[in-house]
Amino acid sequence: MSTLDSLVPGESGIIVSVGGSGALRHRLLDMGLTPRTAVRVERIAPMGDPMELYLRGYRLTLRKEDASKIEVEKR
């Protein structure tokens, strides 16, 4: 297993767990980043942060610091 921030554009995976605590964890879950959700990295900004994800039929931009709290299983 790895974390979401370690995926490169074009790679996809299934969310296994969402870490963090308090408001951060609730915000991630509210955005649809829940366990057993398929997610694909679309692109990463030129300076390396943030990253654009595709999940549940929409695109989401997420900072790498927040993505590092999400464990994924690569597909």
mmCIF file of the N, C-alpha and C atoms, coordinates in Angstrom:
data_MODEL
# 
_entry.id   MODEL 
# 
loop_
_atom_site.group_PDB 
_atom_site.id 
_atom_site.type_symbol 
_atom_site.label_atom_id 
_atom_site.label_alt_id 
_atom_site.label_comp_id 
_atom_site.label_asym_id 
_atom_site.label_entity_id 
_atom_site.label_seq_id 
_atom_site.pdbx_PDB_ins_code 
_atom_site.Cartn_x 
_atom_site.Cartn_y 
_atom_site.Cartn_z 
_atom_site.occupancy 
_atom_site.B_iso_or_equiv 
_atom_site.pdbx_formal_charge 
_atom_site.auth_seq_id 
_atom_site.auth_comp_id 
_atom_site.auth_asym_id 
_atom_site.auth_atom_id 
_atom_site.pdbx_PDB_model_num 
ATOM 1   N N  . MET A 1 1  ? 0.829   -1.185 0.000   1.00 0.00 ? 1  MET A N  1 
ATOM 2   C CA . MET A 1 1  ? 0.000   0.000  0.000   1.00 0.00 ? 1  MET A CA 1 
ATOM 3   C C  . MET A 1 1  ? 0.872   1.246  0.000   1.00 0.00 ? 1  MET A C  1 
ATOM 4   N N  . SER A 1 2  ? 0.277   2.307  -0.486  1.00 0.00 ? 2  SER A N  1 
ATOM 5   C CA . SER A 1 2  ? 0.993   3.574  -0.536  1.00 0.00 ? 2  SER A CA 1 
ATOM 6   C C  . SER A 1 2  ? 0.016   4.702  -0.227  1.00 0.00 ? 2  SER A C  1 
ATOM 7   N N  . THR A 1 3  ? 0.509   5.907  -0.240  1.00 0.00 ? 3  THR A N  1 
ATOM 8   C CA . THR A 1 3  ? -0.358  7.056  0.010   1.00 0.00 ? 3  THR A CA 1 
ATOM 9   C C  . THR A 1 3  ? -0.696  7.731  -1.315  1.00 0.00 ? 3  THR A C  1 
ATOM 10  N N  . LEU A 1 4  ? -1.763  8.484  -1.311  1.00 0.00 ? 4  LEU A N  1 
ATOM 11  C CA . LEU A 1 4  ? -2.266  9.122  -2.526  1.00 0.00 ? 4  LEU A CA 1 
ATOM 12  C C  . LEU A 1 4  ? -1.250  10.077 -3.139  1.00 0.00 ? 4  LEU A C  1 
ATOM 13  N N  . ASP A 1 5  ? -0.461  10.737 -2.317  1.00 0.00 ? 5  ASP A N  1 
ATOM 14  C CA . ASP A 1 5  ? 0.509   11.692 -2.853  1.00 0.00 ? 5  ASP A CA 1 
ATOM 15  C C  . ASP A 1 5  ? 1.658   11.031 -3.603  1.00 0.00 ? 5  ASP A C  1 
ATOM 16  N N  . SER A 1 6  ? 1.828   9.712  -3.466  1.00 0.00 ? 6  SER A N  1 
ATOM 17  C CA . SER A 1 6  ? 2.910   9.012  -4.159  1.00 0.00 ? 6  SER A CA 1 
ATOM 18  C C  . SER A 1 6  ? 2.518   8.554  -5.566  1.00 0.00 ? 6  SER A C  1 
ATOM 19  N N  . LEU A 1 7  ? 1.246   8.646  -5.919  1.00 0.00 ? 7  LEU A N  1 
ATOM 20  C CA . LEU A 1 7  ? 0.812   8.270  -7.260  1.00 0.00 ? 7  LEU A CA 1 
ATOM 21  C C  . LEU A 1 7  ? 1.215   9.344  -8.257  1.00 0.00 ? 7  LEU A C  1 
ATOM 22  N N  . VAL A 1 8  ? 1.510   8.922  -9.477  1.00 0.00 ? 8  VAL A N  1 
ATOM 23  C CA . VAL A 1 8  ? 1.867   9.850  -10.543 1.00 0.00 ? 8  VAL A CA 1 
ATOM 24  C C  . VAL A 1 8  ? 0.690   9.983  -11.511 1.00 0.00 ? 8  VAL A C  1 
ATOM 25  N N  . PRO A 1 9  ? 0.674   11.037 -12.335 1.00 0.00 ? 9  PRO A N  1 
ATOM 26  C CA . PRO A 1 9  ? -0.436  11.206 -13.278 1.00 0.00 ? 9  PRO A CA 1 
ATOM 27  C C  . PRO A 1 9  ? -0.664  9.960  -14.129 1.00 0.00 ? 9  PRO A C  1 
ATOM 28  N N  . GLY A 1 10 ? -1.926  9.577  -14.233 1.00 0.00 ? 10 GLY A N  1 
ATOM 29  C CA . GLY A 1 10 ? -2.306  8.386  -14.976 1.00 0.00 ? 10 GLY A CA 1 
ATOM 30  C C  . GLY A 1 10 ? -2.505  7.165  -14.096 1.00 0.00 ? 10 GLY A C  1 
ATOM 31  N N  . GLU A 1 11 ? -1.942  7.161  -12.901 1.00 0.00 ? 11 GLU A N  1 
ATOM 32  C CA . GLU A 1 11 ? -2.107  6.027  -11.998 1.00 0.00 ? 11 GLU A CA 1 
ATOM 33  C C  . GLU A 1 11 ? -3.424  6.151  -11.245 1.00 0.00 ? 11 GLU A C  1 
ATOM 34  N N  . SER A 1 12 ? -3.960  5.006  -10.861 1.00 0.00 ? 12 SER A N  1 
ATOM 35  C CA . SER A 1 12 ? -5.206  5.011  -10.105 1.00 0.00 ? 12 SER A CA 1 
ATOM 36  C C  . SER A 1 12 ? -5.111  4.010  -8.966  1.00 0.00 ? 12 SER A C  1 
ATOM 37  N N  . GLY A 1 13 ? -6.062  4.114  -8.070  1.00 0.00 ? 13 GLY A N  1 
ATOM 38  C CA . GLY A 1 13 ? -6.080  3.224  -6.929  1.00 0.00 ? 13 GLY A CA 1 
ATOM 39  C C  . GLY A 1 13 ? -7.416  3.271  -6.221  1.00 0.00 ? 13 GLY A C  1 
ATOM 40  N N  . ILE A 1 14 ? -7.527  2.464  -5.193  1.00 0.00 ? 14 ILE A N  1 
ATOM 41  C CA . ILE A 1 14 ? -8.720  2.395  -4.364  1.00 0.00 ? 14 ILE A CA 1 
ATOM 42  C C  . ILE A 1 14 ? -8.335  2.903  -2.978  1.00 0.00 ? 14 ILE A C  1 
ATOM 43  N N  . ILE A 1 15 ? -9.120  3.820  -2.453  1.00 0.00 ? 15 ILE A N  1 
ATOM 44  C CA . ILE A 1 15 ? -8.843  4.362  -1.124  1.00 0.00 ? 15 ILE A CA 1 
ATOM 45  C C  . ILE A 1 15 ? -9.084  3.275  -0.083  1.00 0.00 ? 15 ILE A C  1 
ATOM 46  N N  . VAL A 1 16 ? -8.090  3.066  0.771   1.00 0.00 ? 16 VAL A N  1 
ATOM 47  C CA . VAL A 1 16 ? -8.182  2.061  1.824   1.00 0.00 ? 16 VAL A CA 1 
ATOM 48  C C  . VAL A 1 16 ? -8.578  2.717  3.146   1.00 0.00 ? 16 VAL A C  1 
ATOM 49  N N  . SER A 1 17 ? -7.915  3.828  3.469   1.00 0.00 ? 17 SER A N  1 
ATOM 50  C CA . SER A 1 17 ? -8.241  4.522  4.712   1.00 0.00 ? 17 SER A CA 1 
ATOM 51  C C  . SER A 1 17 ? -7.912  6.005  4.584   1.00 0.00 ? 17 SER A C  1 
ATOM 52  N N  . VAL A 1 18 ? -8.609  6.793  5.387   1.00 0.00 ? 18 VAL A N  1 
ATOM 53  C CA . VAL A 1 18 ? -8.401  8.236  5.420   1.00 0.00 ? 18 VAL A CA 1 
ATOM 54  C C  . VAL A 1 18 ? -7.912  8.590  6.818   1.00 0.00 ? 18 VAL A C  1 
ATOM 55  N N  . GLY A 1 19 ? -6.704  9.131  6.874   1.00 0.00 ? 19 GLY A N  1 
ATOM 56  C CA . GLY A 1 19 ? -6.113  9.497  8.151   1.00 0.00 ? 19 GLY A CA 1 
ATOM 57  C C  . GLY A 1 19 ? -6.421  10.940 8.503   1.00 0.00 ? 19 GLY A C  1 
ATOM 58  N N  . GLY A 1 20 ? -5.569  11.512 9.295   1.00 0.00 ? 20 GLY A N  1 
ATOM 59  C CA . GLY A 1 20 ? -5.810  12.882 9.752   1.00 0.00 ? 20 GLY A CA 1 
ATOM 60  C C  . GLY A 1 20 ? -6.697  12.844 10.981  1.00 0.00 ? 20 GLY A C  1 
ATOM 61  N N  . SER A 1 21 ? -6.980  14.021 11.483  1.00 0.00 ? 21 SER A N  1 
ATOM 62  C CA . SER A 1 21 ? -7.844  14.071 12.658  1.00 0.00 ? 21 SER A CA 1 
ATOM 63  C C  . SER A 1 21 ? -8.712  15.311 12.601  1.00 0.00 ? 21 SER A C  1 
ATOM 64  N N  . GLY A 1 22 ? -9.786  15.266 13.332  1.00 0.00 ? 22 GLY A N  1 
ATOM 65  C CA . GLY A 1 22 ? -10.669 16.415 13.475  1.00 0.00 ? 22 GLY A CA 1 
ATOM 66  C C  . GLY A 1 22 ? -11.232 16.942 12.176  1.00 0.00 ? 22 GLY A C  1 
ATOM 67  N N  . ALA A 1 23 ? -11.125 18.261 12.011  1.00 0.00 ? 23 ALA A N  1 
ATOM 68  C CA . ALA A 1 23 ? -11.736 18.944 10.879  1.00 0.00 ? 23 ALA A CA 1 
ATOM 69  C C  . ALA A 1 23 ? -11.151 18.495 9.544   1.00 0.00 ? 23 ALA A C  1 
ATOM 70  N N  . LEU A 1 24 ? -9.842  18.225 9.496   1.00 0.00 ? 24 LEU A N  1 
ATOM 71  C CA . LEU A 1 24 ? -9.226  17.790 8.243   1.00 0.00 ? 24 LEU A CA 1 
ATOM 72  C C  . LEU A 1 24 ? -9.828  16.486 7.764   1.00 0.00 ? 24 LEU A C  1 
ATOM 73  N N  . ARG A 1 25 ? -9.925  15.507 8.640   1.00 0.00 ? 25 ARG A N  1 
ATOM 74  C CA . ARG A 1 25 ? -10.491 14.199 8.251   1.00 0.00 ? 25 ARG A CA 1 
ATOM 75  C C  . ARG A 1 25 ? -11.937 14.352 7.794   1.00 0.00 ? 25 ARG A C  1 
ATOM 76  N N  . HIS A 1 26 ? -12.741 15.148 8.496   1.00 0.00 ? 26 HIS A N  1 
ATOM 77  C CA . HIS A 1 26 ? -14.134 15.353 8.103   1.00 0.00 ? 26 HIS A CA 1 
ATOM 78  C C  . HIS A 1 26 ? -14.229 16.043 6.753   1.00 0.00 ? 26 HIS A C  1 
ATOM 79  N N  . ARG A 1 27 ? -13.337 16.989 6.495   1.00 0.00 ? 27 ARG A N  1 
ATOM 80  C CA . ARG A 1 27 ? -13.350 17.699 5.211   1.00 0.00 ? 27 ARG A CA 1 
ATOM 81  C C  . ARG A 1 27 ? -13.021 16.734 4.075   1.00 0.00 ? 27 ARG A C  1 
ATOM 82  N N  . LEU A 1 28 ? -12.018 15.872 4.270   1.00 0.00 ? 28 LEU A N  1 
ATOM 83  C CA . LEU A 1 28 ? -11.653 14.899 3.246   1.00 0.00 ? 28 LEU A CA 1 
ATOM 84  C C  . LEU A 1 28 ? -12.811 13.940 2.968   1.00 0.00 ? 28 LEU A C  1 
ATOM 85  N N  . LEU A 1 29 ? -13.448 13.454 4.013   1.00 0.00 ? 29 LEU A N  1 
ATOM 86  C CA . LEU A 1 29 ? -14.583 12.547 3.842   1.00 0.00 ? 29 LEU A CA 1 
ATOM 87  C C  . LEU A 1 29 ? -15.751 13.252 3.151   1.00 0.00 ? 29 LEU A C  1 
ATOM 88  N N  . ASP A 1 30 ? -16.016 14.499 3.503   1.00 0.00 ? 30 ASP A N  1 
ATOM 89  C CA . ASP A 1 30 ? -17.103 15.254 2.887   1.00 0.00 ? 30 ASP A CA 1 
ATOM 90  C C  . ASP A 1 30 ? -16.866 15.490 1.397   1.00 0.00 ? 30 ASP A C  1 
ATOM 91  N N  . MET A 1 31 ? -15.603 15.551 0.985   1.00 0.00 ? 31 MET A N  1 
ATOM 92  C CA . MET A 1 31 ? -15.272 15.755 -0.428  1.00 0.00 ? 31 MET A CA 1 
ATOM 93  C C  . MET A 1 31 ? -15.397 14.456 -1.230  1.00 0.00 ? 31 MET A C  1 
ATOM 94  N N  . GLY A 1 32 ? -15.743 13.359 -0.583  1.00 0.00 ? 32 GLY A N  1 
ATOM 95  C CA . GLY A 1 32 ? -15.938 12.096 -1.289  1.00 0.00 ? 32 GLY A CA 1 
ATOM 96  C C  . GLY A 1 32 ? -14.764 11.147 -1.211  1.00 0.00 ? 32 GLY A C  1 
ATOM 97  N N  . LEU A 1 33 ? -13.742 11.498 -0.468  1.00 0.00 ? 33 LEU A N  1 
ATOM 98  C CA . LEU A 1 33 ? -12.566 10.644 -0.323  1.00 0.00 ? 33 LEU A CA 1 
ATOM 99  C C  . LEU A 1 33 ? -12.820 9.627  0.790   1.00 0.00 ? 33 LEU A C  1 
ATOM 100 N N  . THR A 1 34 ? -13.657 8.658  0.493   1.00 0.00 ? 34 THR A N  1 
ATOM 101 C CA . THR A 1 34 ? -14.049 7.652  1.474   1.00 0.00 ? 34 THR A CA 1 
ATOM 102 C C  . THR A 1 34 ? -13.461 6.290  1.091   1.00 0.00 ? 34 THR A C  1 
ATOM 103 N N  . PRO A 1 35 ? -13.294 5.408  2.068   1.00 0.00 ? 35 PRO A N  1 
ATOM 104 C CA . PRO A 1 35 ? -12.765 4.077  1.762   1.00 0.00 ? 35 PRO A CA 1 
ATOM 105 C C  . PRO A 1 35 ? -13.588 3.368  0.676   1.00 0.00 ? 35 PRO A C  1 
ATOM 106 N N  . ARG A 1 36 ? -12.870 2.578  -0.136  1.00 0.00 ? 36 ARG A N  1 
ATOM 107 C CA . ARG A 1 36 ? -13.416 1.803  -1.254  1.00 0.00 ? 36 ARG A CA 1 
ATOM 108 C C  . ARG A 1 36 ? -13.813 2.669  -2.452  1.00 0.00 ? 36 ARG A C  1 
ATOM 109 N N  . THR A 1 37 ? -13.363 3.914  -2.507  1.00 0.00 ? 37 THR A N  1 
ATOM 110 C CA . THR A 1 37 ? -13.629 4.790  -3.644  1.00 0.00 ? 37 THR A CA 1 
ATOM 111 C C  . THR A 1 37 ? -12.459 4.730  -4.615  1.00 0.00 ? 37 THR A C  1 
ATOM 112 N N  . ALA A 1 38 ? -12.759 4.582  -5.898  1.00 0.00 ? 38 ALA A N  1 
ATOM 113 C CA . ALA A 1 38 ? -11.711 4.593  -6.924  1.00 0.00 ? 38 ALA A CA 1 
ATOM 114 C C  . ALA A 1 38 ? -11.298 6.035  -7.185  1.00 0.00 ? 38 ALA A C  1 
ATOM 115 N N  . VAL A 1 39 ? -9.998  6.241  -7.333  1.00 0.00 ? 39 VAL A N  1 
ATOM 116 C CA . VAL A 1 39 ? -9.461  7.585  -7.562  1.00 0.00 ? 39 VAL A CA 1 
ATOM 117 C C  . VAL A 1 39 ? -8.327  7.497  -8.584  1.00 0.00 ? 39 VAL A C  1 
ATOM 118 N N  . ARG A 1 40 ? -8.241  8.494  -9.472  1.00 0.00 ? 40 ARG A N  1 
ATOM 119 C CA . ARG A 1 40 ? -7.181  8.544  -10.484 1.00 0.00 ? 40 ARG A CA 1 
ATOM 120 C C  . ARG A 1 40 ? -6.505  9.906  -10.431 1.00 0.00 ? 40 ARG A C  1 
ATOM 121 N N  . VAL A 1 41 ? -5.191  9.916  -10.511 1.00 0.00 ? 41 VAL A N  1 
ATOM 122 C CA . VAL A 1 41 ? -4.452  11.181 -10.546 1.00 0.00 ? 41 VAL A CA 1 
ATOM 123 C C  . VAL A 1 41 ? -4.458  11.668 -11.996 1.00 0.00 ? 41 VAL A C  1 
ATOM 124 N N  . GLU A 1 42 ? -5.031  12.834 -12.213 1.00 0.00 ? 42 GLU A N  1 
ATOM 125 C CA . GLU A 1 42 ? -5.096  13.407 -13.555 1.00 0.00 ? 42 GLU A CA 1 
ATOM 126 C C  . GLU A 1 42 ? -3.823  14.172 -13.888 1.00 0.00 ? 42 GLU A C  1 
ATOM 127 N N  . ARG A 1 43 ? -3.425  15.077 -13.009 1.00 0.00 ? 43 ARG A N  1 
ATOM 128 C CA . ARG A 1 43 ? -2.205  15.862 -13.237 1.00 0.00 ? 43 ARG A CA 1 
ATOM 129 C C  . ARG A 1 43 ? -1.719  16.469 -11.934 1.00 0.00 ? 43 ARG A C  1 
ATOM 130 N N  . ILE A 1 44 ? -0.468  16.898 -11.990 1.00 0.00 ? 44 ILE A N  1 
ATOM 131 C CA . ILE A 1 44 ? 0.156   17.548 -10.842 1.00 0.00 ? 44 ILE A CA 1 
ATOM 132 C C  . ILE A 1 44 ? 0.683   18.891 -11.318 1.00 0.00 ? 44 ILE A C  1 
ATOM 133 N N  . ALA A 1 45 ? 0.505   19.917 -10.523 1.00 0.00 ? 45 ALA A N  1 
ATOM 134 C CA . ALA A 1 45 ? 0.947   21.259 -10.885 1.00 0.00 ? 45 ALA A CA 1 
ATOM 135 C C  . ALA A 1 45 ? 2.455   21.272 -11.147 1.00 0.00 ? 45 ALA A C  1 
ATOM 136 N N  . PRO A 1 46 ? 2.922   22.194 -11.982 1.00 0.00 ? 46 PRO A N  1 
ATOM 137 C CA . PRO A 1 46 ? 4.339   22.244 -12.338 1.00 0.00 ? 46 PRO A CA 1 
ATOM 138 C C  . PRO A 1 46 ? 5.300   22.313 -11.151 1.00 0.00 ? 46 PRO A C  1 
ATOM 139 N N  . MET A 1 47 ? 4.929   22.975 -10.094 1.00 0.00 ? 47 MET A N  1 
ATOM 140 C CA . MET A 1 47 ? 5.805   23.064 -8.926  1.00 0.00 ? 47 MET A CA 1 
ATOM 141 C C  . MET A 1 47 ? 5.607   21.879 -7.973  1.00 0.00 ? 47 MET A C  1 
ATOM 142 N N  . GLY A 1 48 ? 4.751   20.921 -8.354  1.00 0.00 ? 48 GLY A N  1 
ATOM 143 C CA . GLY A 1 48 ? 4.563   19.712 -7.562  1.00 0.00 ? 48 GLY A CA 1 
ATOM 144 C C  . GLY A 1 48 ? 3.380   19.724 -6.613  1.00 0.00 ? 48 GLY A C  1 
ATOM 145 N N  . ASP A 1 49 ? 2.735   20.857 -6.448  1.00 0.00 ? 49 ASP A N  1 
ATOM 146 C CA . ASP A 1 49 ? 1.613   20.937 -5.522  1.00 0.00 ? 49 ASP A CA 1 
ATOM 147 C C  . ASP A 1 49 ? 0.657   22.008 -6.014  1.00 0.00 ? 49 ASP A C  1 
ATOM 148 N N  . PRO A 1 50 ? -0.619  21.821 -6.115  1.00 0.00 ? 50 PRO A N  1 
ATOM 149 C CA . PRO A 1 50 ? -1.437  20.674 -5.717  1.00 0.00 ? 50 PRO A CA 1 
ATOM 150 C C  . PRO A 1 50 ? -1.539  19.620 -6.833  1.00 0.00 ? 50 PRO A C  1 
ATOM 151 N N  . MET A 1 51 ? -2.364  18.623 -6.572  1.00 0.00 ? 51 MET A N  1 
ATOM 152 C CA . MET A 1 51 ? -2.607  17.574 -7.556  1.00 0.00 ? 51 MET A CA 1 
ATOM 153 C C  . MET A 1 51 ? -4.099  17.522 -7.873  1.00 0.00 ? 51 MET A C  1 
ATOM 154 N N  . GLU A 1 52 ? -4.410  17.166 -9.128  1.00 0.00 ? 52 GLU A N  1 
ATOM 155 C CA . GLU A 1 52 ? -5.806  17.064 -9.547  1.00 0.00 ? 52 GLU A CA 1 
ATOM 156 C C  . GLU A 1 52 ? -6.192  15.598 -9.614  1.00 0.00 ? 52 GLU A C  1 
ATOM 157 N N  . LEU A 1 53 ? -7.292  15.257 -8.960  1.00 0.00 ? 53 LEU A N  1 
ATOM 158 C CA . LEU A 1 53 ? -7.781  13.880 -8.891  1.00 0.00 ? 53 LEU A CA 1 
ATOM 159 C C  . LEU A 1 53 ? -9.116  13.767 -9.605  1.00 0.00 ? 53 LEU A C  1 
ATOM 160 N N  . TYR A 1 54 ? -9.418  12.559 -10.076 1.00 0.00 ? 54 TYR A N  1 
ATOM 161 C CA . TYR A 1 54 ? -10.734 12.284 -10.650 1.00 0.00 ? 54 TYR A CA 1 
ATOM 162 C C  . TYR A 1 54 ? -11.351 11.161 -9.819  1.00 0.00 ? 54 TYR A C  1 
ATOM 163 N N  . LEU A 1 55 ? -12.513 11.442 -9.224  1.00 0.00 ? 55 LEU A N  1 
ATOM 164 C CA . LEU A 1 55 ? -13.216 10.440 -8.440  1.00 0.00 ? 55 LEU A CA 1 
ATOM 165 C C  . LEU A 1 55 ? -14.703 10.750 -8.448  1.00 0.00 ? 55 LEU A C  1 
ATOM 166 N N  . ARG A 1 56 ? -15.502 9.738  -8.387  1.00 0.00 ? 56 ARG A N  1 
ATOM 167 C CA . ARG A 1 56 ? -16.958 9.880  -8.307  1.00 0.00 ? 56 ARG A CA 1 
ATOM 168 C C  . ARG A 1 56 ? -17.548 10.796 -9.384  1.00 0.00 ? 56 ARG A C  1 
ATOM 169 N N  . GLY A 1 57 ? -16.909 10.850 -10.559 1.00 0.00 ? 57 GLY A N  1 
ATOM 170 C CA . GLY A 1 57 ? -17.440 11.637 -11.665 1.00 0.00 ? 57 GLY A CA 1 
ATOM 171 C C  . GLY A 1 57 ? -17.093 13.112 -11.635 1.00 0.00 ? 57 GLY A C  1 
ATOM 172 N N  . TYR A 1 58 ? -16.181 13.524 -10.776 1.00 0.00 ? 58 TYR A N  1 
ATOM 173 C CA . TYR A 1 58 ? -15.767 14.934 -10.763 1.00 0.00 ? 58 TYR A CA 1 
ATOM 174 C C  . TYR A 1 58 ? -14.274 15.048 -10.500 1.00 0.00 ? 58 TYR A C  1 
ATOM 175 N N  . ARG A 1 59 ? -13.733 16.229 -10.764 1.00 0.00 ? 59 ARG A N  1 
ATOM 176 C CA . ARG A 1 59 ? -12.313 16.498 -10.537 1.00 0.00 ? 59 ARG A CA 1 
ATOM 177 C C  . ARG A 1 59 ? -12.151 17.278 -9.245  1.00 0.00 ? 59 ARG A C  1 
ATOM 178 N N  . LEU A 1 60 ? -11.142 16.898 -8.487  1.00 0.00 ? 60 LEU A N  1 
ATOM 179 C CA . LEU A 1 60 ? -10.870 17.504 -7.187  1.00 0.00 ? 60 LEU A CA 1 
ATOM 180 C C  . LEU A 1 60 ? -9.401  17.881 -7.125  1.00 0.00 ? 60 LEU A C  1 
ATOM 181 N N  . THR A 1 61 ? -9.120  19.093 -6.697  1.00 0.00 ? 61 THR A N  1 
ATOM 182 C CA . THR A 1 61 ? -7.744  19.529 -6.498  1.00 0.00 ? 61 THR A CA 1 
ATOM 183 C C  . THR A 1 61 ? -7.431  19.436 -5.011  1.00 0.00 ? 61 THR A C  1 
ATOM 184 N N  . LEU A 1 62 ? -6.306  18.803 -4.707  1.00 0.00 ? 62 LEU A N  1 
ATOM 185 C CA . LEU A 1 62 ? -5.952  18.529 -3.329  1.00 0.00 ? 62 LEU A CA 1 
ATOM 186 C C  . LEU A 1 62 ? -4.463  18.786 -3.111  1.00 0.00 ? 62 LEU A C  1 
ATOM 187 N N  . ARG A 1 63 ? -4.125  19.400 -1.993  1.00 0.00 ? 63 ARG A N  1 
ATOM 188 C CA . ARG A 1 63 ? -2.719  19.610 -1.655  1.00 0.00 ? 63 ARG A CA 1 
ATOM 189 C C  . ARG A 1 63 ? -2.061  18.266 -1.352  1.00 0.00 ? 63 ARG A C  1 
ATOM 190 N N  . LYS A 1 64 ? -0.790  18.165 -1.688  1.00 0.00 ? 64 LYS A N  1 
ATOM 191 C CA . LYS A 1 64 ? -0.068  16.912 -1.437  1.00 0.00 ? 64 LYS A CA 1 
ATOM 192 C C  . LYS A 1 64 ? 0.018   16.603 0.053   1.00 0.00 ? 64 LYS A C  1 
ATOM 193 N N  . GLU A 1 65 ? 0.090   17.617 0.874   1.00 0.00 ? 65 GLU A N  1 
ATOM 194 C CA . GLU A 1 65 ? 0.136   17.409 2.327   1.00 0.00 ? 65 GLU A CA 1 
ATOM 195 C C  . GLU A 1 65 ? -1.121  16.674 2.801   1.00 0.00 ? 65 GLU A C  1 
ATOM 196 N N  . ASP A 1 66 ? -2.282  17.049 2.246   1.00 0.00 ? 66 ASP A N  1 
ATOM 197 C CA . ASP A 1 66 ? -3.530  16.375 2.608   1.00 0.00 ? 66 ASP A CA 1 
ATOM 198 C C  . ASP A 1 66 ? -3.600  14.988 1.976   1.00 0.00 ? 66 ASP A C  1 
ATOM 199 N N  . ALA A 1 67 ? -3.101  14.861 0.742   1.00 0.00 ? 67 ALA A N  1 
ATOM 200 C CA . ALA A 1 67 ? -3.122  13.571 0.051   1.00 0.00 ? 67 ALA A CA 1 
ATOM 201 C C  . ALA A 1 67 ? -2.246  12.543 0.759   1.00 0.00 ? 67 ALA A C  1 
ATOM 202 N N  . SER A 1 68 ? -1.245  12.998 1.484   1.00 0.00 ? 68 SER A N  1 
ATOM 203 C CA . SER A 1 68 ? -0.356  12.065 2.179   1.00 0.00 ? 68 SER A CA 1 
ATOM 204 C C  . SER A 1 68 ? -1.051  11.358 3.339   1.00 0.00 ? 68 SER A C  1 
ATOM 205 N N  . LYS A 1 69 ? -2.203  11.822 3.732   1.00 0.00 ? 69 LYS A N  1 
ATOM 206 C CA . LYS A 1 69 ? -2.961  11.211 4.827   1.00 0.00 ? 69 LYS A CA 1 
ATOM 207 C C  . LYS A 1 69 ? -3.913  10.118 4.355   1.00 0.00 ? 69 LYS A C  1 
ATOM 208 N N  . ILE A 1 70 ? -3.964  9.900  3.031   1.00 0.00 ? 70 ILE A N  1 
ATOM 209 C CA . ILE A 1 70 ? -4.907  8.936  2.449   1.00 0.00 ? 70 ILE A CA 1 
ATOM 210 C C  . ILE A 1 70 ? -4.136  7.728  1.916   1.00 0.00 ? 70 ILE A C  1 
ATOM 211 N N  . GLU A 1 71 ? -4.438  6.551  2.459   1.00 0.00 ? 71 GLU A N  1 
ATOM 212 C CA . GLU A 1 71 ? -3.799  5.317  2.001   1.00 0.00 ? 71 GLU A CA 1 
ATOM 213 C C  . GLU A 1 71 ? -4.596  4.746  0.838   1.00 0.00 ? 71 GLU A C  1 
ATOM 214 N N  . VAL A 1 72 ? -3.878  4.331  -0.209  1.00 0.00 ? 72 VAL A N  1 
ATOM 215 C CA . VAL A 1 72 ? -4.511  3.738  -1.390  1.00 0.00 ? 72 VAL A CA 1 
ATOM 216 C C  . VAL A 1 72 ? -3.837  2.432  -1.751  1.00 0.00 ? 72 VAL A C  1 
ATOM 217 N N  . GLU A 1 73 ? -4.605  1.607  -2.431  1.00 0.00 ? 73 GLU A N  1 
ATOM 218 C CA . GLU A 1 73 ? -4.079  0.373  -3.010  1.00 0.00 ? 73 GLU A CA 1 
ATOM 219 C C  . GLU A 1 73 ? -4.049  0.589  -4.510  1.00 0.00 ? 73 GLU A C  1 
ATOM 220 N N  . LYS A 1 74 ? -2.864  0.552  -5.099  1.00 0.00 ? 74 LYS A N  1 
ATOM 221 C CA . LYS A 1 74 ? -2.732  0.815  -6.539  1.00 0.00 ? 74 LYS A CA 1 
ATOM 222 C C  . LYS A 1 74 ? -3.469  -0.239 -7.350  1.00 0.00 ? 74 LYS A C  1 
ATOM 223 N N  . ARG A 1 75 ? -4.034  0.213  -8.490  1.00 0.00 ? 75 ARG A N  1 
ATOM 224 C CA . ARG A 1 75 ? -4.708  -0.711 -9.397  1.00 0.00 ? 75 ARG A CA 1 
ATOM 225 C C  . ARG A 1 75 ? -3.923  -0.823 -10.667 1.00 0.00 ? 75 ARG A C  1 
# 
